Amino acid sequence: MYSMKKNKNGGFTLLELLIVIAIIAILSVALVIVLNPAETLKKARDAQRISDLSTLKTAIGLYLTSTATPYLGGIATNSTCRVTPGGTWTSSNRIFYSLPSATGITDATLDTGTGSAPASTQVATPSLTSGSGWIPINFDSLTSMGGSPISNLPVDPTNTIASTDSVSSITSASLLYRYACSVTPLTYEIDATLESAAYTSGTDNKEANDGGNNLNFYETGTNLLILGSGTDF
């Protein structure tokens, strides 16, 4: 083993300092490779997405069991829901997105639909729980529970349209939450795009093992056939 010896003046030689610097550099590179900070951040965001969708599922479950006449498609309507989970999208049907905007997505082929059916719905303030947020359920109406079971509707940690997409062409590359419902039976689905290798490959592939029909999204809800199986968002 190399043994560093102090010179007669009590310091280190230039060679010794270079060796120490080289060792530190190698260890730093190895540490970055092992930790992979970019992947760590992606995994943390994915964990938040999974937690958010679980929170929303719990809140909607409380709403459905505490309301005599529940509405999943608006404050007092289910007209924006599909008639059946696998039925044809109509012009009155909607997919709701967490992306804040009062104007919205113009993609005319959402979820492999055609001719702007279904249409997208977005709101300027997506976190509202009054039915005016990005999920059109009036959680505030649960007076028997003292109001909404959640303080705000969570949105995707990134909540942006991917650089490869645009408002006229949305795919699973965009990091957004989306929601849709059906009337018969009265059910719903919420999806998210995961981005980390840890949760999109291998034995812990959340998108493949969530029980849904789409390998491009992490799906949750009471019916995972409402939204289709393609990459179109």
N, C-alpha and C positions, 0 to 999 in steps of 0.2 A: 504494500500500500504506500502511496506517495505520502511523505511526511513533510509538511511545510515547516521550514526553519526560519526564524527571524535572522536578519542580517546583523552585522555588528552594530548598526545604529538603532536596532530594536524595531525596524519596520519589516515590510514584506517586499520581496523582489517583484519586478514587473512580470516575470513569468508566473509567479505564484498568484498575483492579482488576476492575470488573464485566465488562468485555470479556474479560479473561483468564479469569475464572471461567466465563463463558458458553462460551468456546471449549473449556475443559477438560471442561465438562459435555457438550457436543455430541460431543466425541471419545470420552468414556467411554461414552455411549449407543451410538455407532456401533460401538465395540469390542465391547460386549456383544452387539449384534445380529449382528455378523460371527462372533464366536466361539461364541455360543449355548451357554453352559456346560451347560444341561440336556441338550441333544442330544449334547454331547461326553461327558458322563457315561454316557448311554445307549449310545453307540457303544463306549465303553470296556468296559462290562458285556457288550455283545454280543460283542466280541472275545474276552473271557474265556470266554463260553459256547462259542463256536466252538472255542477252544483246548481247553477241558475235554472236549468231545465227541470231539475228535481224540485226546486222551490216552486216553480210555476205549476208543475203537475200537482203538487200538494195543495196549492192555493185554489186551483180550478176544481180539484176534488172536493174541497170544503164548500166551494160555491155550489156545485152540483147537488151535494147532499143537504144543503141548507136552504135551498130555494125551491119554492113550490112550482114555479114556471121558469126554468132556467133558459137564458139566451146566450148562445156561444158566438153569434154572428153580429152582435150589436147590442146596444143598451136595451132595446125592446124588439129584437128581430133575430131570426135565423136565416133570413133570405140570402145572406152572403155565403152561407154554407152550401156545399155540394148536396144534392138530394140523397145520394148514397156514396159511400167511400170510393167505389170504383166507377162511378157513373161519369157521364160526359160533363165537362166543364161548360157552364153557360155564362152568358154575359153579365148576369147578376152575381156570380160567384167571385170571391176575393181570396187572394193570399195576402196575409198581413206581414209586414216586415218591420224589424226593429230599427232600421235606418231612419234617422230623423229627417223629415222633409214634408213640406206641405204640398209639393207638386208630385214628386214620386217617380217611380220606375216606369218606363214606357215600353219595356220589352213586350211584344205582342205574342210571344210563344212561351210564356211562363209555364213551367212544369209540363212541357210538351203540348200545351194547349195551342189553339189557333185563333187568329182574329181577335186578339186581346181578351180572350176568354181562357182562363180567368184573368181579371185585372189585378193590379197591385194596389194596396192601400198602405199609406204611411201617414204619420202625423208629425207635427213639429215638435211636440213634447211627448216622446214615447214612454216615459216612465209613469204616466198618470194611471191610477187604479180605478178611475171613475167610469171606465168604458170609453174614454177619449184617448187612452194610451194606445200603444202599438198592438196590444191584444184587446179586442173590443168587448170585454166583459166588465160589467159594472160590479166590481168587488166591493165597492163602497155601499152597495145596497144590502149587505149582510148586517142588518141592524141587530139581529139576534146575537151576533158575535161582537157587536160594538164597532162594526165597520169592516174594512178590508183586512184580511189575514196577513197581508204584506204591505209594507210602507211604500213600496214603489215597484214597478215592473222592471226586472233586470234586462239589460241589453248586452249584446255581444261585447267582450272586452276590447275588441278592435273596432267593430261596427262600421266597416267601410266596404265600398265596392272595390274589387281587385283591380290592379292596374291593367290587367288583361281583359277586363270586362268594361261595360259602360251601362248607363241607365237603359239603353235600348237592347242590351244583350247581357243578361245576368246568368252566371253559372255557379257551380259549387266552389269555384275559386274565391268567390266573395265571402267575406267573414261577417255574416249577418245571422240573426235568428229569423225564422219564418213560422207562420201559424196558419192553419186552415181547419175547417170543421165540416161535419156532415150532419144532415137532419135525421136520416133513417139508417142506422140508429143515431141518436144525438151524441156524437163523439168528436174528438179533436186530435190534431197532431201538431207537435212543435219540433222543428229541426234546427240543427246547428252544424256548421262545418268545423271539423277538427283539423289541426295542422301539425301536430307533433308525430314523429315516427313511433313514439312509444304507444300512442293510442290509435294509430291508423295502420298498424302492421303487426305481425306476430300473433301470439296467443292472446294478447290483451287488446286486440283490434275492436274498439268500441263501435265503430261504424258497421262492422260485419257481424257483430254479436249482439246487437240491440234488439233483434227480433223484427226489424222493419224490412221493407222491400227495396231499400236503396243503400248501396254500398258506398255512396259518396257523401252521406250525411249521418250524423248521430241523431237518431229519431226517438222521440218519447211521446206519450199521450195515451189515449184509450182506444185508438184505432190507427195503426201505422200503415194503412193502405190508402189514406185520404190523399196524400201527396205521392207522386209517382216515383218511378225507379230510374229516371234518367239523370244526366248531369246538369240539365237545364234547371235553373233555380226558380 
